[in-house]
Amino acid sequence: MKIILAYLSGASNRDEPYISLVPTGLSQLHASLREAGYDSVLVNFSGWPVSQIERELLVIKPDMIGISQWTHNRHSSLDLAFSCRRLFPESFIIMGGGHATFCYDELLSEGSPVNCVVIGEGDLTLLELAERVLNRAGWFDICGLAFRRAGKVFVTSRRAPLADLDQLPMPARYLEHSIGLDMELQPEFIVTSRGCPSSCHFCSSPAFWGKKVRFRSAHSIVDEIMFVRDQFGLIYFSIRDDTFTADRRRAMEFCSTLIESRANILWNCQSRVTAIDEELLIMMKRSGCECIQLGVESGSPRILRQLNKNILPAQVERACAIIRKVGITLSIYLISGIPDETADDLCQTIDLLRRIHPDDGYVSPLAYYPGTRLFTDAVASGITDRNVFAGTHQNALYATTSPDHSFGRLLKELSNNRDNDSFRFKRQKELLGYCYTTNILAGEFYRQAGDSKSALREFKEITAREPDNSWGWFLLGELYSDMRNGSKAGECYSKVLGIIPRHGPSRAAVSK
């Protein structure tokens, strides 16, 4: 039986590299199917014209088709399902993902091309479904499904969450069985837990994964990082957990294991202001954490309560001060366009930004998404209809239709409040001693400022202290390239390839 797991980003997102990546959950499902012996192909159709998609489908001739649906690609994913049904009338078509989970009624309306929707966590559900379809056995009793039968939509019992995430196979091991994936970017993203300890009103994670957070072991994560580093040549990773540091003991163990393995990578993660401390951040930086992203959202206590953030501006300040002291890049998320946000609320947020000095940040207008408390309340109060997403082609349904004046002001403040104090690196070295992450951040700061001499000093210290650290050689090569010293740059890139033979940027540089 031929199975494809497909993703197609929304038309307006085709040029967004991250939105056009295959969701990590789909990669995980693909790995589970391959591990169980199924002939599964992971396909990213993002950016493909319809004619090319259909030609590829006719080559594959799938018997079973799984399509990942999220709010931003809800229409394109459904169009794909209709194409599959037209091309393969006897095929078994499944939808899953965040939007499908909470909007299965819409998907399963009269005339739908979809046989069933996988609700929430799909690993075991999909495996069981594949076995039943292969053996032409009944499947209506499988837990975790929604389907249409005899003119009605039925939902089976919710499947119990998978207790041990270490049982799941490594997605990167099976990426070779794929079409249309960016192999230099896709393996960078790693998920090490499911769920979130918070219950923010704008987030659907608790409703999708369940309220209890489950974690992969530290050794499992490091094994995946080392595999990706060696097989794909990646030395930068992004951990996409809702709150990576929710289990402090595990986070500390991960850092120490990463250090012991001599991985010498850089990585980033997301956390909460209440889930970090100085000792943990020092360990994170020593293991290569160069950036941490915090959900700040607002500087107004009133707005924070309204969003159910369960944090206070004072806690934000303390957390950001520690991050800056240790010397990890501080990135924050902010929300604009909140319906009853006042000028005073906005001023409080701007004042907070001027106190915490983030290095980077993102501003997103408040939007309704299925599965969130925000959307549920809006439907209950009559602000919007529960089926509103089917009737609009907007990527998201924003909480306010009036002009979002706060968006531009917040973006401007983010760009104006970055710290250009080069003396901070001296203070960080006094606190941590030698740490290659500090040298990298300092060297890149000097490089961007045009101070090649100081940048050389930082990168050369890495190569002198840690000759097996590919980052030192790679950044030194980049700097020599900037300085038009091709001979020395080539030597540095060759050093990188002696450590990480499949490192893409170095291979490209030496082949010029």
C-alpha positions in Angstrom: 0.0 0.0 0.0 1.4 3.4 -1.1 0.9 6.2 1.5 1.7 9.9 1.1 1.7 12.4 3.9 1.3 15.8 2.2 1.5 19.5 3.1 0.6 22.5 1.0 1.0 26.0 2.5 -1.6 28.7 1.8 -1.2 30.6 -1.5 -0.2 33.8 0.4 2.5 32.0 2.4 4.3 30.4 -0.6 7.3 32.8 -0.2 7.5 32.3 3.6 10.3 29.8 4.1 9.2 28.7 7.6 5.5 28.5 6.8 6.4 26.5 3.7 8.3 23.9 5.7 6.5 20.6 6.5 5.1 20.7 10.0 7.3 18.7 12.4 4.3 16.6 13.4 3.8 15.4 9.9 7.5 14.4 9.7 7.0 12.4 12.9 3.9 10.6 11.5 5.9 9.7 8.4 8.7 8.2 10.5 6.2 6.2 12.5 4.7 4.7 9.3 8.2 3.9 7.8 9.3 2.4 11.1 6.3 0.1 11.0 7.1 -1.0 7.5 4.7 1.1 5.4 5.7 2.6 2.1 5.2 6.2 3.1 6.4 9.2 1.2 6.5 12.7 2.8 5.6 15.4 0.3 5.8 19.2 0.5 3.7 20.7 -2.3 4.2 24.2 -1.1 4.8 26.6 -4.0 4.0 24.0 -6.6 1.5 24.8 -9.4 -1.6 22.6 -9.4 -0.6 20.9 -12.7 2.8 19.8 -11.2 1.1 18.6 -8.0 -1.3 16.4 -10.0 1.5 15.0 -12.2 3.4 14.0 -9.1 0.4 12.4 -7.6 -0.2 10.4 -10.7 3.4 9.1 -10.6 3.1 8.1 -6.9 -0.4 6.6 -7.3 -1.2 6.6 -3.5 -3.7 4.3 -1.9 -3.8 6.3 1.3 -3.4 10.1 1.6 -2.8 12.1 4.7 -3.1 15.9 4.5 -1.9 18.3 7.2 -4.4 21.2 7.7 -3.8 24.3 9.8 -5.8 27.5 9.8 -3.5 29.3 7.4 -3.7 26.5 4.8 -7.2 25.3 5.4 -8.4 26.1 1.8 -5.4 24.9 -0.1 -5.3 21.7 1.9 -9.0 21.0 1.2 -8.4 21.8 -2.5 -5.6 19.2 -2.5 -8.0 16.7 -1.0 -10.5 17.3 -3.8 -7.8 16.9 -6.4 -6.8 13.6 -4.8 -10.4 12.3 -4.7 -10.8 13.2 -8.4 -7.6 11.5 -9.4 -8.0 8.5 -7.1 -11.7 7.8 -6.4 -10.9 4.7 -4.4 -8.2 6.2 -2.3 -8.5 6.7 1.5 -8.1 10.4 2.4 -7.3 11.5 5.9 -7.0 15.1 7.3 -5.2 15.9 10.5 -3.6 18.9 12.2 -4.6 21.9 14.3 -7.4 23.2 12.2 -8.8 19.8 11.2 -8.9 18.7 14.8 -11.2 21.5 15.9 -13.1 22.1 12.6 -13.9 18.5 11.6 -17.6 19.3 11.2 -16.7 21.7 8.3 -14.4 19.1 6.7 -16.9 16.4 6.9 -19.8 18.3 5.4 -21.9 16.7 2.6 -19.8 16.0 -0.4 -16.5 16.1 1.4 -13.6 14.3 -0.2 -12.3 13.3 3.2 -12.9 9.8 4.6 -12.0 10.7 8.2 -10.3 13.3 10.4 -7.6 12.4 12.9 -8.3 14.3 16.2 -5.3 15.6 18.1 -2.3 13.4 18.5 -2.2 11.1 15.5 0.8 8.7 15.9 -1.1 5.6 17.1 -4.3 6.5 15.4 -2.7 6.7 12.0 -0.8 3.4 12.5 -4.0 1.6 13.5 -5.9 3.2 10.6 -3.2 2.2 8.1 -3.4 -1.4 9.3 -7.2 -1.6 8.9 -7.2 0.0 5.5 -4.4 -2.3 4.3 -6.4 -5.3 5.4 -9.7 -3.9 4.2 -11.1 -4.2 7.7 -13.6 -1.9 9.5 -12.1 1.1 11.1 -15.1 3.0 12.5 -14.2 1.9 16.1 -10.7 3.4 16.1 -10.1 5.9 18.8 -9.3 9.5 17.9 -11.3 9.8 14.7 -14.2 11.9 13.2 -16.0 10.7 10.1 -19.3 11.0 8.2 -21.6 8.0 8.0 -25.3 7.8 7.0 -25.5 11.5 6.7 -24.2 12.2 10.2 -20.8 13.1 11.7 -19.5 10.7 14.4 -16.6 11.2 16.7 -15.0 8.2 18.4 -13.5 8.1 21.9 -10.5 10.4 22.4 -7.3 8.5 22.3 -5.1 8.5 25.4 -1.9 10.5 24.9 1.2 8.6 24.2 3.0 8.2 27.6 6.6 7.7 26.5 7.7 10.0 23.7 11.0 8.2 23.5 9.1 5.4 21.8 8.6 7.6 18.7 11.2 7.1 15.9 13.5 9.9 14.9 11.9 11.9 12.0 15.3 12.7 10.4 16.0 9.0 9.8 13.3 8.9 7.2 13.5 12.3 5.5 15.2 10.6 2.5 11.8 9.1 1.6 10.4 12.5 0.7 9.7 14.9 -2.2 10.0 18.7 -2.1 11.7 19.1 1.3 14.4 21.6 2.0 17.0 19.3 3.5 19.2 22.2 4.7 16.4 23.7 6.8 13.8 21.0 7.6 16.0 18.9 9.9 16.9 22.0 11.9 13.6 22.0 13.8 13.2 19.6 16.7 10.3 19.0 19.0 11.2 17.5 22.4 7.9 17.7 24.3 4.2 17.9 23.8 1.9 20.2 25.6 2.3 23.4 27.5 2.1 24.2 31.3 0.3 27.4 30.5 -3.3 28.1 29.3 -3.1 31.3 27.4 -6.4 32.2 25.9 -5.0 32.8 22.4 -3.3 29.4 22.1 -4.8 26.0 21.2 -1.9 23.8 22.4 -3.6 22.6 25.6 -6.7 21.6 23.8 -4.7 19.8 21.1 -2.2 17.9 23.2 -3.9 17.8 26.5 -3.1 19.6 29.7 -0.3 17.4 30.9 3.1 18.1 29.4 5.1 15.1 28.2 8.8 15.1 27.6 11.4 13.3 25.6 14.5 12.3 27.5 17.7 14.4 27.3 19.6 11.6 25.7 16.9 11.1 23.1 17.2 14.8 22.1 21.0 14.8 21.9 21.0 11.5 19.9 18.7 13.3 17.3 20.9 16.4 17.2 24.0 14.3 16.6 22.3 12.3 13.9 21.2 15.4 12.1 24.6 17.0 12.5 26.4 14.0 11.0 23.9 13.1 8.3 22.8 16.5 7.1 25.7 18.7 8.2 23.6 21.0 10.3 25.2 22.9 13.2 22.3 25.1 14.2 19.0 23.8 15.7 15.7 25.3 16.7 13.8 23.6 19.5 10.1 24.3 18.9 8.6 23.2 22.2 6.0 25.6 23.7 8.2 25.8 26.8 11.5 24.0 26.5 12.5 24.7 30.1 9.2 23.5 31.7 11.1 20.6 33.2 14.2 22.2 34.7 15.9 18.9 35.6 15.6 17.7 32.0 16.8 20.9 30.5 19.9 20.8 32.8 20.6 17.2 31.8 20.2 18.0 28.1 22.7 20.8 28.4 25.3 18.7 30.2 24.8 15.8 27.8 25.2 18.1 24.8 28.4 19.5 26.3 29.8 16.0 27.0 29.0 14.9 23.5 31.2 17.7 22.0 28.3 18.5 19.6 29.5 22.2 19.4 26.2 23.4 18.0 24.2 26.6 18.4 20.5 26.4 19.2 17.5 28.4 20.2 14.3 27.7 22.1 11.1 29.2 23.6 10.4 29.6 27.2 8.3 31.4 29.8 9.6 34.2 32.0 8.7 32.1 35.1 10.6 29.0 33.8 14.2 30.2 33.8 16.9 31.1 36.3 20.6 32.2 36.1 22.1 28.7 36.8 20.0 27.1 34.0 20.7 29.9 31.5 24.4 29.6 32.1 24.2 25.9 31.4 22.1 26.6 28.3 24.6 29.1 27.0 27.6 26.8 27.7 25.9 24.1 25.6 25.3 26.5 22.6 22.0 28.2 23.3 22.4 31.6 21.5 18.8 32.8 21.6 15.8 32.4 23.8 12.3 33.5 22.8 9.8 34.7 25.5 6.1 35.3 25.2 5.8 38.7 26.7 2.7 39.8 24.7 2.1 43.0 26.7 3.4 45.3 29.4 0.0 46.0 30.8 -1.1 43.8 33.8 -4.7 44.3 32.7 -4.0 42.9 29.2 -1.9 40.1 30.6 -4.8 39.0 32.8 -7.2 39.3 29.9 -4.9 37.0 27.8 -4.5 34.6 30.8 -0.8 34.9 30.6 -0.3 34.4 34.4 2.8 36.6 34.4 3.5 40.2 35.6 5.7 42.9 34.0 8.0 42.7 37.0 8.6 39.0 36.2 9.3 39.8 32.6 11.9 42.4 33.7 13.7 39.9 36.1 13.8 37.2 33.4 15.1 39.5 30.7 17.7 41.0 33.1 19.1 37.5 33.8 19.1 36.6 30.1 21.0 39.8 29.3 23.4 39.2 32.1 24.3 35.7 30.9 24.5 36.9 27.4 21.9 35.0 25.4 20.1 36.8 22.6 16.8 38.0 23.9 13.9 37.7 21.5 10.3 38.4 22.5 6.8 37.9 21.2 4.2 40.7 21.4 0.5 40.9 20.6 -1.1 43.9 19.0 -4.6 44.7 17.9 -6.3 43.6 21.2 -9.9 44.9 21.0 -10.1 46.9 24.2 -6.4 47.9 24.5 -6.1 51.5 25.6 -3.5 54.1 24.9 -2.3 53.6 28.5 -2.0 49.8 27.9 0.2 50.5 24.9 2.3 53.0 26.7 3.0 50.4 29.5 4.2 47.9 26.8 6.4 50.5 25.2 7.8 51.5 28.7 8.5 47.8 29.4 10.4 47.4 26.0 12.6 50.4 26.9 13.5 48.7 30.2 14.2 45.2 28.9 16.0 46.1 25.6 15.2 43.0 23.5 17.6 42.1 20.8 14.9 40.9 18.5 11.1 40.5 18.5 7.9 39.7 16.7 4.6 41.5 16.7 1.5 39.5 15.8 -2.1 40.9 15.7 -4.4 39.0 18.1 -6.3 36.4 16.0 -9.0 33.9 16.6 -7.9 30.3 16.1 -10.1 27.1 16.5 -9.4 25.4 19.8 -8.5 28.6 21.7 -10.4 30.0 24.6 -10.4 33.3 22.8 -12.3 31.9 19.9 -14.7 29.9 22.1 -15.6 33.0 24.0 -16.1 35.0 20.8 -18.5 32.4 19.5 -20.4 32.2 22.8 -20.8 36.0 23.0 -21.9 36.3 19.4 -18.9 38.2 18.2 -18.3 35.6 15.5 -19.7 32.4 14.1 -18.1 29.0 14.8 -18.0 28.3 11.0 -16.5 31.6 10.1 -13.3 30.1 8.8 -15.0 28.4 5.9 -16.4 31.6 4.6 -13.2 33.7 4.5 -9.9 33.3 2.7 -7.9 35.3 5.2 -5.0 33.4 6.8 -6.3 34.4 10.2 -9.4 36.0 11.6 -8.2 39.0 13.6 -9.8 40.0 16.8 -10.3 43.6 15.7 -11.3 44.9 12.3 -10.3 48.5 13.2 -6.9 49.8 12.1 -4.1 48.3 14.3 -2.2 51.4 15.3 -0.2 49.5 18.0 1.5 47.2 15.4 3.7 49.8 13.8 4.5 51.5 17.1 5.6 48.2 18.7 7.8 47.3 15.7 9.5 50.7 15.8 10.2 50.3 19.5 11.7 46.9 19.0 14.1 48.2 16.4 15.0 51.3 18.4 15.8 49.5 21.7 18.5 47.1 20.8 21.6 47.1 22.9 24.8 48.2 21.1 27.0 48.0 24.2 30.1 46.0 23.2 31.3 46.0 26.9 28.6 43.5 27.7 30.7 40.7 26.2 33.5 41.5 28.7 31.0 41.2 31.6 29.7 37.9 30.2 33.3 36.5 30.0 33.9 37.6 33.6 30.8 35.7 34.6 31.1 32.5 32.5 34.8 32.4 31.7 35.5 31.0 28.2 32.3 30.0 26.3 32.3 29.6 22.6 28.7 30.9 22.4 29.9 34.3 23.8 32.8 34.4 21.3 30.4 33.7 18.4 27.9 36.4 19.5 30.7 38.9 20.2 32.5 38.1 16.9 29.3 38.5 14.9 28.6 41.8 16.7 32.1 43.1 15.7 31.8 41.8 12.2 28.5 43.6 11.6 30.1 46.7 13.1 33.0 46.5 10.6 35.5 45.8 13.3 37.3 42.8 11.6 40.2 42.9 14.0 38.0 42.3 17.1 36.0 39.7 15.2 39.2 37.8 14.2 40.2 37.8 17.9 37.0 36.2 19.0 36.8 33.5 16.3 40.5 32.6 16.6 40.1 32.0 20.3 37.5 29.4 19.5 39.8 27.6 17.0 42.7 27.8 19.5 40.8 26.5 22.5 38.5 24.1 20.6 40.0 22.9 17.3 37.2 20.5 16.9 34.5 23.2 17.1 33.3 23.8 13.5 31.7 27.1 14.4 35.0 28.8 15.0 36.5 27.7 11.7 33.3 28.4 9.7 32.9 32.0 11.1 36.6 32.6 10.6 36.2 31.5 7.0 33.2 33.8 6.5 35.2 36.7 7.9 38.2 36.0 5.7 35.8 35.9 2.7 34.5 39.4 3.8 38.2 40.5 3.9 38.7 39.1 0.3 41.3 36.6 1.6 40.1 33.6 -0.4 43.1 31.4 0.5 42.7 31.6 4.2 38.9 31.4 3.9 39.3 28.1 1.9 41.6 26.7 4.6 39.0 27.4 7.3 36.1 25.9 5.3 38.3 22.8 4.7 38.8 22.6 8.5 35.0 22.7 8.9 34.6 19.8 6.4 37.2 17.8 8.3 34.9 18.0 11.3 31.4 18.1 9.6 31.9 16.6 6.1 28.3 17.4 5.1 28.2 21.0 6.2 26.4 22.6 3.3 27.7 26.2 3.4 31.3 25.1 3.7 30.9 22.6 0.8 29.4 25.4 -1.3 32.2 27.8 -0.4 35.1 25.4 -1.4 33.4 24.4 -4.6 33.3 28.0 -6.0 
